[in-house]
């Protein structure tokens, strides 16, 4: 933190561990806490009262909004956006330009791939994958080790059980329920309010 420019971009009420590496062009807002071995890339923005635990890597131009908590060993890809109050577990991967909406929870070991969008208040359990370009609606629940394929669309208030597979470009309507272990084929459509598949 020896550079004058770095000091100017870090609010005096933020806490930055001596072992963290924060680029001179990054912005760290009031009350944020940045842990040991954290890397914050060029022009990244860390919101107020956000916590980055040890070993987190934040790519260039990424934005993490206020009051988020990012677990140890997590990678936030370049240009990604993490919403307000998001909770991210340990060793999660957010791809380049991924978007995670406010108040979403992402379990340990999960992945939200490049260009994927997860809207507000979703709950993604441990080891799940939201693949490239997929879109997950508001208040969706995704079970442990489920896979949402590339380009798939999951409607709001939908629940996917553990180990569900949603094929690439498939569509699952609002308020649908897909039972544990079910595989929805590529390009298939699950109608809104379906209760069992």
C-alpha positions as CSV (number, residue, x, y, z in Angstrom):
1,X,0.0,0.0,0.0
2,X,3.0,2.3,-0.4
3,X,1.7,4.3,-3.4
4,X,-0.1,7.6,-2.7
5,X,-2.7,6.7,-5.3
6,X,-3.6,3.5,-3.6
7,X,-4.0,5.2,-0.3
8,X,-6.3,7.8,-1.9
9,X,-8.6,5.2,-3.3
10,X,-9.0,3.3,0.0
11,X,-11.4,4.8,2.5
12,X,-9.6,5.4,5.8
13,X,-12.2,3.3,7.6
14,X,-11.5,0.2,5.4
15,X,-9.2,-2.5,6.8
16,X,-6.7,-3.9,4.3
17,X,-4.4,-6.8,5.5
18,X,-0.7,-6.1,4.9
19,X,-0.5,-9.2,2.8
20,X,-3.2,-8.1,0.4
21,X,-2.4,-6.6,-3.1
22,X,-4.8,-3.8,-4.1
23,X,-4.1,-2.2,-7.4
24,X,-3.5,1.6,-7.3
25,X,-6.6,2.2,-9.5
26,X,-9.0,0.1,-7.4
27,X,-11.6,1.7,-5.1
28,X,-12.3,0.3,-1.6
29,X,-15.2,2.0,0.2
30,X,-15.9,2.7,3.9
31,X,-15.8,-0.2,6.4
32,X,-14.7,-2.8,3.8
33,X,-12.4,-5.6,5.1
34,X,-9.8,-7.1,2.8
35,X,-8.0,-10.2,4.1
36,X,-4.6,-11.9,3.8
37,X,-3.5,-12.9,0.3
38,X,-6.4,-11.1,-1.4
39,X,-5.7,-9.6,-4.9
40,X,-7.9,-6.7,-6.2
41,X,-7.3,-5.9,-9.8
42,X,-7.2,-2.7,-11.9
43,X,-10.3,-0.5,-11.6
44,X,-12.1,-3.0,-9.4
45,X,-14.6,-1.5,-6.9
46,X,-15.2,-3.0,-3.5
47,X,-18.3,-1.7,-1.8
48,X,-18.8,-0.4,1.8
49,X,-18.7,-3.0,4.6
50,X,-17.9,-5.8,2.2
51,X,-15.7,-8.6,3.5
52,X,-13.2,-10.4,1.2
53,X,-11.8,-13.3,3.1
54,X,-8.3,-14.8,2.6
55,X,-7.1,-15.8,-0.8
56,X,-9.9,-14.0,-2.8
57,X,-9.0,-12.8,-6.3
58,X,-11.0,-9.9,-7.8
59,X,-10.4,-9.3,-11.5
60,X,-10.0,-6.0,-13.2
61,X,-13.2,-3.8,-13.6
62,X,-15.2,-6.2,-11.3
63,X,-17.7,-4.6,-8.9
64,X,-18.6,-6.0,-5.5
65,X,-21.5,-4.0,-4.0
66,X,-22.0,-3.1,-0.3
67,X,-22.3,-5.6,2.5
68,X,-21.2,-8.6,0.4
69,X,-19.2,-11.4,2.0
70,X,-16.8,-13.4,-0.2
71,X,-15.4,-16.7,1.1
72,X,-11.8,-17.8,1.1
73,X,-10.2,-18.8,-2.2
74,X,-13.0,-17.4,-4.3
75,X,-12.3,-15.9,-7.8
76,X,-14.4,-13.0,-9.1
77,X,-13.8,-12.7,-12.8
78,X,-12.9,-9.6,-14.7
79,X,-15.9,-7.3,-15.3
80,X,-18.2,-9.3,-13.0
81,X,-20.8,-7.7,-10.8
82,X,-21.8,-8.9,-7.3
83,X,-24.9,-7.3,-5.8
84,X,-25.6,-5.9,-2.4
85,X,-25.6,-8.3,0.5
86,X,-24.5,-11.3,-1.5
87,X,-23.0,-14.2,0.4
88,X,-20.4,-16.3,-1.5
89,X,-18.9,-19.5,0.0
90,X,-15.4,-20.7,-0.2
91,X,-13.6,-21.6,-3.5
92,X,-16.4,-20.3,-5.7
93,X,-15.7,-19.2,-9.2
94,X,-17.4,-16.3,-11.0
95,X,-16.5,-16.1,-14.6
96,X,-15.7,-13.0,-16.7
97,X,-18.7,-10.6,-16.8
98,X,-20.9,-12.8,-14.6
99,X,-23.7,-11.0,-12.8
100,X,-25.0,-12.0,-9.3
101,X,-28.0,-10.1,-8.1
102,X,-28.6,-8.6,-4.6
103,X,-29.1,-10.9,-1.6
104,X,-28.1,-14.1,-3.5
105,X,-26.3,-16.9,-1.7
106,X,-23.8,-19.1,-3.5
107,X,-22.6,-22.3,-1.8
108,X,-19.0,-23.5,-1.5
109,X,-17.4,-24.9,-4.7
110,X,-20.1,-23.5,-7.0
111,X,-19.4,-21.8,-10.3
112,X,-21.2,-19.1,-12.2
113,X,-19.6,-19.1,-15.6
114,X,-18.7,-16.3,-18.0
115,X,-21.6,-14.1,-19.0
116,X,-24.1,-16.0,-16.8
117,X,-26.7,-13.9,-14.9
118,X,-28.2,-14.9,-11.5
119,X,-30.9,-12.5,-10.4
120,X,-31.8,-11.3,-6.9
121,X,-32.3,-13.5,-3.9
122,X,-31.3,-16.8,-5.5
123,X,-30.0,-19.6,-3.5
124,X,-27.3,-21.7,-5.2
125,X,-26.2,-24.7,-3.1
126,X,-22.8,-26.3,-2.8
127,X,-21.1,-27.5,-6.0
128,X,-23.7,-26.2,-8.4
129,X,-22.8,-24.9,-11.9
130,X,-24.6,-22.1,-13.8
131,X,-22.9,-22.4,-17.1
132,X,-22.0,-19.8,-19.7
133,X,-24.7,-17.4,-20.8
134,X,-27.4,-19.1,-18.6
135,X,-29.9,-16.9,-16.8
136,X,-31.4,-17.7,-13.4
137,X,-34.5,-15.7,-12.3
138,X,-35.3,-14.0,-8.9
139,X,-35.7,-16.2,-5.8
140,X,-34.6,-19.4,-7.6
141,X,-33.3,-22.3,-5.6
142,X,-30.7,-24.6,-7.2
143,X,-29.8,-27.8,-5.4
144,X,-26.3,-29.1,-4.6
145,X,-24.3,-30.2,-7.6
146,X,-27.0,-29.2,-10.1
147,X,-26.0,-28.1,-13.5
148,X,-27.7,-25.3,-15.5
149,X,-26.4,-25.7,-19.0
150,X,-25.1,-23.0,-21.4
151,X,-27.8,-20.6,-22.5
152,X,-30.5,-22.2,-20.3
153,X,-33.2,-19.9,-18.8
154,X,-34.7,-20.6,-15.3
155,X,-37.8,-18.7,-14.4
156,X,-38.4,-16.8,-11.1
157,X,-39.3,-18.7,-7.9
158,X,-38.3,-22.0,-9.5
159,X,-36.7,-24.8,-7.5
160,X,-34.2,-27.3,-8.9
161,X,-33.4,-30.3,-6.8
162,X,-29.9,-31.7,-6.1
163,X,-28.0,-33.1,-9.1
164,X,-30.6,-31.8,-11.6
165,X,-29.3,-31.3,-15.1
166,X,-30.8,-28.6,-17.2
167,X,-29.6,-29.0,-20.8
168,X,-28.2,-26.2,-22.9
169,X,-30.8,-23.7,-24.1
170,X,-33.6,-25.4,-22.2
171,X,-36.3,-23.3,-20.6
172,X,-37.9,-23.8,-17.2
173,X,-40.9,-21.6,-16.5
174,X,-41.7,-19.5,-13.4
175,X,-42.5,-21.4,-10.2
176,X,-41.7,-24.8,-11.6
177,X,-40.3,-27.6,-9.5
178,X,-37.7,-30.0,-10.9
179,X,-37.1,-33.0,-8.7
180,X,-33.7,-34.3,-7.5
181,X,-31.6,-36.0,-10.2
182,X,-34.0,-35.2,-13.1
183,X,-32.3,-34.4,-16.5
184,X,-34.1,-31.9,-18.7
185,X,-32.9,-32.3,-22.3
186,X,-31.2,-29.7,-24.4
187,X,-33.7,-27.2,-25.9
188,X,-36.6,-28.6,-23.8
189,X,-39.3,-26.5,-22.2
190,X,-40.7,-27.1,-18.7
191,X,-43.9,-25.1,-18.4
192,X,-44.5,-22.6,-15.6
193,X,-45.9,-24.0,-12.3
194,X,-45.0,-27.6,-13.2
195,X,-44.8,-29.4,-9.8
196,X,-42.9,-32.6,-10.7
197,X,-40.8,-33.6,-13.7
